[in-house]
Structures are given as structure tokens and as C-alpha cells.
Amino acid sequence: MDRIEHLSHDLPCLACGHAAHTYLACSDTCDCAPTVMPGSGAFAAA
């Protein structure tokens, strides 16, 4: 069975569809802000 779509473990950005922006924007032309990942709030509170 051949698959056409690319399989990835990355979570897509809900705004642009690129891989999730965990630290930086995906490119100079992308306006998306870094994505807050589940559980990262605990690090900010520490």
C-alpha cells in the first residue's frame, strides 16, 4: 500500500500547518507565534 501524505511525529501549527513552533517561527515569512506545548506551564511557574 503506497501512502502519498508525509507521516510525521510533529504536531502541526493550527494556524499555518507547519510543524509546531515550539521555540521559533518556522520562517521569516510566517507570522505564527511559538506554540505553548501542554505541560510547559509548569516550567514557567517554577
C-alpha positions as CSV (number, residue, x, y, z in Angstrom):
1,M,0.0,0.0,0.0
2,D,1.5,3.3,-1.1
3,R,0.9,6.5,1.0
4,I,1.0,9.9,-0.6
5,E,0.9,12.0,2.6
6,H,4.0,12.5,4.7
7,L,3.8,10.9,8.1
8,S,5.4,12.9,11.0
9,H,5.5,12.9,14.7
10,D,5.4,16.7,14.7
11,L,2.2,18.4,15.8
12,P,1.1,20.8,13.1
13,C,0.6,24.5,13.8
14,L,-3.2,25.2,13.8
15,A,-2.7,28.5,12.0
16,C,-0.3,27.6,9.1
17,G,0.0,23.8,9.1
18,H,3.8,23.7,9.5
19,A,5.4,21.8,12.3
20,A,4.6,23.2,15.8
21,H,6.6,26.4,16.5
22,T,8.0,25.4,19.9
23,Y,10.9,27.9,20.0
24,L,11.0,30.0,16.9
25,A,8.7,30.9,14.0
26,C,9.1,28.4,11.0
27,S,10.4,31.1,8.6
28,D,10.8,34.8,8.2
29,T,7.5,35.0,6.3
30,C,5.5,33.1,9.0
31,D,3.6,35.3,11.5
32,C,2.8,32.5,13.9
33,A,4.0,32.8,17.5
34,P,5.8,29.9,19.2
35,T,3.2,27.3,20.3
36,V,2.7,26.7,24.1
37,M,3.0,23.0,24.5
38,P,1.0,21.0,27.1
39,G,2.8,20.8,30.4
40,S,5.1,23.8,29.6
41,G,3.2,26.0,32.1
42,A,4.8,24.1,34.9
43,F,8.2,25.2,33.7
44,A,7.1,28.9,33.6
45,A,5.7,28.7,37.1
46,A,8.9,27.3,38.6
